[in-house]
C-alpha cells in the first residue's frame, strides 16, 4: 500500500485525521511502514540533497496523536525507545553501501509549521539534539508504533539553517531538492521491501 502525499496538521486537520491512514493500514494488516519527508538540516555536516536515515525523533507538535481515549491497538502509555526499527536501519545502511548511496543518520524534530524556521529556531532545535526539522512524520510514526507497526524513515535534506550565514528558503527550492534526491531514496526503499 502506498500513499500519494499525506495530511498535515498545519493544513488544519486534526491529529486523528492526520493519522487515520495509519489506523487503516493497521486494519489491513500492514506490519511495516516506510515514511519520508523533506526537512531542514541543522547538522553542520549535512548538505542539501543528503538522505538522512531517521534514528529517533523529538515531538514538538502542540497536540499529541494519542491524546484522548486509548485505541485498543496498543497500551495507554507506549514505550518509544525504538520508534525507528534498528534492524531496518542496519539493512538500509547495507543497501546504501552496496549501491554507493551516501546516507546520513540523525534525529528528526517534528514541528507544527507552516513557517520555515528562524535562524534562532534552527539553532535551538540543534541544541536540544535535532539534526533535521520538518512539519510531518512524527504523528504517523507514533500511531504506527502504538499499533505495533515497525517504522523506517528517511528525511531528504532540502535546506539548511542555524549556521552563521542564514539562507532564505522557498517552497520551490525545497521541492527541487526533494525531486533530485527521490530516485536514491526510492532505490533504498525498493531494496528494503525485497529483503525485509
C-alpha positions in Angstrom: 0.0 0.0 0.0 1.3 3.4 -0.9 0.0 6.9 -0.1 0.1 9.8 -2.5 1.1 12.5 -0.1 -0.2 12.9 3.4 -2.4 15.1 5.6 -0.5 17.8 7.5 -1.5 19.3 10.9 -0.7 22.8 9.6 -3.4 22.4 6.9 -6.0 22.4 9.7 -6.5 18.6 10.0 -6.9 17.2 13.5 -4.3 14.7 14.7 -6.9 11.9 14.4 -7.3 12.9 10.7 -3.6 13.2 10.1 -3.0 9.6 11.5 -6.2 8.0 10.2 -4.4 6.4 7.2 -2.1 4.6 9.7 -5.2 3.2 11.5 -6.5 1.9 8.1 -3.1 0.3 7.4 -3.2 -1.5 10.7 -6.7 -2.8 9.9 -5.4 -4.0 6.5 -2.6 -6.0 8.1 0.3 -3.7 7.3 3.3 -4.6 9.6 6.0 -2.2 8.3 5.7 1.5 7.5 8.2 3.5 5.4 8.0 7.2 5.9 9.8 10.0 4.1 9.8 13.8 4.3 11.6 17.0 3.2 13.4 18.6 6.1 15.7 21.4 7.0 19.1 20.4 8.2 20.8 21.8 11.3 23.7 19.4 11.4 26.8 21.2 10.0 27.9 18.0 8.3 24.8 17.9 6.2 24.4 19.2 2.6 21.3 20.0 0.6 20.2 16.8 -1.1 21.5 14.4 1.6 19.4 11.5 2.7 19.2 11.2 6.5 18.1 7.9 7.9 15.9 8.8 10.9 17.2 7.2 14.1 14.9 9.0 16.5 12.6 12.0 16.8 11.7 14.8 19.1 8.0 15.6 19.1 7.3 19.4 19.4 3.8 19.3 17.9 1.3 21.2 20.1 -1.1 18.2 20.2 -0.3 14.5 20.7 -1.7 12.0 18.3 -2.6 9.6 21.1 -4.4 12.3 23.1 -7.9 11.2 24.1 -9.4 7.7 24.5 -6.9 5.0 24.1 -7.3 2.8 21.0 -7.1 -0.9 21.8 -4.2 -1.3 19.3 -1.7 -0.6 22.0 -1.1 0.4 25.6 -2.2 3.7 27.1 1.5 4.7 27.6 3.5 3.2 24.7 7.3 2.8 25.1 9.1 4.8 22.4 12.7 3.8 22.9 12.8 2.2 19.4 10.4 4.3 17.3 12.5 3.6 14.2 13.4 -0.1 13.8 17.1 -0.8 14.4 17.1 -3.9 12.1 15.6 -1.9 9.2 18.2 0.9 9.8 21.1 -1.7 9.6 19.6 -3.2 6.5 19.2 0.2 4.8 22.9 1.0 5.7 24.0 -2.2 4.0 21.9 -1.4 0.9 23.2 2.1 0.7 26.7 0.9 0.9 26.2 -1.7 -1.8 24.6 0.9 -4.1 27.1 3.6 -3.4 24.4 5.9 -1.9 25.7 8.3 0.7 23.4 8.4 3.8 23.5 10.4 7.0 21.9 9.5 10.3 20.1 11.8 12.7 17.3 12.9 14.9 14.2 14.4 13.3 12.4 17.3 15.1 8.7 17.4 14.3 7.1 20.9 14.5 3.7 22.3 13.6 4.6 24.8 10.8 3.7 26.1 8.3 6.5 28.6 8.5 10.1 27.7 7.8 12.3 28.1 10.9 14.0 31.2 12.0 17.8 31.0 12.5 17.3 31.0 16.2 14.8 28.2 16.0 17.2 26.1 13.9 19.9 26.7 16.5 17.5 25.7 19.3 16.4 22.5 17.6 20.0 21.5 17.0 20.9 22.4 20.6 18.2 20.1 22.0 19.5 17.2 19.9 18.0 17.6 16.5 19.7 17.1 13.1 16.8 17.9 10.8 13.4 19.6 11.3 10.1 19.2 9.5 6.3 19.5 9.7 5.2 15.9 9.4 6.1 12.3 10.1 6.2 12.2 13.9 2.4 11.8 14.4 2.2 9.0 11.9 5.2 7.2 13.5 3.8 7.5 17.0 0.5 5.9 15.9 2.3 3.2 13.9 4.4 2.4 16.9 1.3 2.3 19.1 -0.2 -0.2 16.6 2.9 -2.4 16.7 3.9 -1.5 13.1 7.7 -1.3 12.5 8.9 2.0 11.1 11.7 3.1 8.8 12.2 6.7 7.8 14.3 8.9 5.6 14.5 12.7 5.6 15.6 14.5 2.4 17.7 17.5 3.5 16.2 20.2 1.3 17.5 23.3 3.0 20.0 24.3 5.7 19.7 26.6 8.7 21.1 27.7 12.0 24.6 28.5 10.7 26.5 31.8 10.7 25.1 32.8 7.4 21.3 32.5 7.3 19.9 31.3 4.0 16.5 32.3 2.7 14.4 29.3 1.5 11.4 28.9 -0.7 8.9 26.1 -1.1 10.0 25.7 -4.8 13.7 25.2 -3.8 12.6 22.6 -1.2 10.6 20.7 -3.9 13.5 20.9 -6.4 16.0 19.4 -3.8 13.5 16.7 -2.9 12.9 15.7 -6.5 16.7 15.4 -7.1 17.1 13.1 -4.1 14.0 11.0 -4.7 15.5 8.3 -7.0 18.2 7.5 -4.5 15.7 7.2 -1.7 13.4 5.0 -3.8 16.4 2.7 -4.6 16.8 2.1 -0.8 13.1 1.7 -0.2 12.7 -0.8 -3.1 15.5 -3.0 -1.9 14.3 -2.8 1.7 10.9 -4.1 0.5 12.6 -7.0 -1.3 14.8 -8.0 1.6 12.5 -7.4 4.6 
